[in-house]
Amino acid sequence: MITSLFSQPADDISYAVQAHRRAVLTRKNFERSVNLPWSLFLYPARHIMRRREKQTLDALIRAQPKSNIDAEEKLLYLIAALTAQAANVDRSQIGTAIATLNAHKSVLYPLISK
């Protein structure tokens, strides 16, 4: 599989955050070219970009943070992405993200309660 050649370990939070950020920016750049005459030819590429964005978000949600710093980075990025509506997340994915962050609850609670 091609994606396995370029993928990083599933638990690397910083890589997952950067990969999702790149996927969102790439999709947005493709969507800006909708009004151009050749946009019909870009439709398959936009579909691939949306799929890649969903895959990178799923990988980020499933990633287990190794340290408290990774857990903070994951939590803050997911909150920012949801707030900015850069990510389309359903309830089961939110439950999965919470389950992966439960081990770091004592460190993350003060961060959320501010």
Secondary structure, 3 states (H helix, E strand, C coil): CHHHHHCCCCCCHHHHHHHHHHHHHHHHHHHHHHHCCCHHHHHHHHHHHHHHHHHHHHHHHHCCCCCHHHHHHHHHHHHHHHHCCCCCCCHHHHHHHHHHHHHHHHHHHHHHCC
